[in-house]
């Protein structure tokens, strides 16, 4: 009975959260879901979609290599870790700087135009 009550409480909390999300203005919700994050990393929606999909594809390949390595330890000894290292370099080390905060936007424009 307790497990059922815990499930019901979690389910009700989830429904309350969904209701608050849909009470927001649709334009602001769409802006938050599709524009804000890509803009924060200096990309358009389509650019971000392509980059994120390429990361997902690479992580899928790394995952498969790790499962093969788990079954046959002599195979794919460095494949998973080398893919992860490459992804880290793409995401963290070689990332272009994102757009500045709104407070510094005019200074950034003056310096970069």
C-alpha positions in Angstrom: 0.0 0.0 0.0 2.8 2.4 0.8 4.4 1.9 -2.6 1.1 2.8 -4.2 0.9 6.0 -2.1 4.4 7.0 -3.0 3.7 6.5 -6.7 0.5 8.5 -6.5 2.3 11.4 -4.8 5.0 11.4 -7.4 2.4 11.2 -10.2 0.4 14.1 -8.7 3.6 16.2 -8.4 4.4 15.5 -12.0 0.9 16.5 -13.1 1.2 19.8 -11.1 4.5 20.5 -12.8 3.0 19.9 -16.2 0.1 22.1 -15.4 2.4 25.0 -14.4 4.4 24.6 -17.6 1.3 24.8 -19.8 -0.1 27.8 -17.9 2.8 29.9 -19.2 2.4 31.9 -22.3 3.0 29.7 -25.3 5.5 32.1 -26.9 7.7 32.3 -23.8 7.6 28.5 -23.4 8.6 28.0 -27.0 11.3 30.6 -26.7 12.6 28.9 -23.6 12.5 25.4 -25.2 13.9 26.2 -28.6 15.8 29.5 -28.6 17.4 30.3 -25.2 19.8 27.4 -24.9 21.1 27.4 -28.4 21.6 31.2 -28.2 23.4 30.7 -24.9 26.0 28.5 -26.6 26.3 30.8 -29.7 24.3 28.6 -32.1 21.0 28.7 -34.0 18.4 26.1 -33.4 19.5 24.1 -36.5 23.2 24.4 -35.8 22.5 23.2 -32.2 20.4 20.3 -33.5 23.2 19.1 -35.8 25.9 19.4 -33.1 23.7 17.6 -30.5 22.8 14.9 -33.0 26.4 14.3 -33.9 27.3 14.0 -30.2 24.4 11.6 -29.7 25.6 9.5 -32.6 29.2 9.4 -31.3 28.0 8.5 -27.8 25.9 5.7 -29.2 29.0 4.3 -31.0 31.0 4.6 -27.8 28.3 2.8 -25.8 28.2 0.0 -28.3 32.0 -0.3 -28.2 31.9 -0.4 -24.3 29.3 -3.2 -24.4 31.4 -5.2 -26.9 34.4 -4.7 -24.6 32.4 -5.9 -21.6 31.7 -9.2 -23.4 35.0 -9.6 -25.2 37.7 -7.7 -23.2 40.2 -8.0 -26.0 38.1 -6.0 -28.4 37.5 -2.2 -28.5 40.1 -1.7 -25.7 40.4 2.1 -26.4 37.5 2.9 -28.7 35.1 4.1 -26.1 37.6 6.2 -24.2 39.0 7.7 -27.4 35.5 8.7 -28.6 34.8 10.3 -25.2 38.1 12.2 -25.3 37.3 13.5 -28.8 33.9 14.6 -27.6 35.4 16.4 -24.6 37.8 18.2 -26.9 34.9 19.3 -29.2 32.7 20.4 -26.4 35.0 21.9 -23.8 38.4 22.6 -25.1 37.6 23.9 -28.6 34.3 25.6 -27.9 33.9 29.1 -29.3 32.9 31.6 -26.7 29.2 32.1 -26.3 27.5 35.5 -26.7 28.0 37.8 -23.8 25.4 38.6 -21.2 22.8 41.3 -22.0 24.6 43.8 -19.7 27.8 43.6 -21.8 26.1 43.4 -25.2 26.8 46.9 -26.3 30.5 46.6 -25.3 30.8 43.3 -27.1 29.2 44.8 -30.2 31.5 47.8 -30.1 34.6 45.6 -29.8 33.6 43.1 -32.4 32.1 45.2 -35.2 
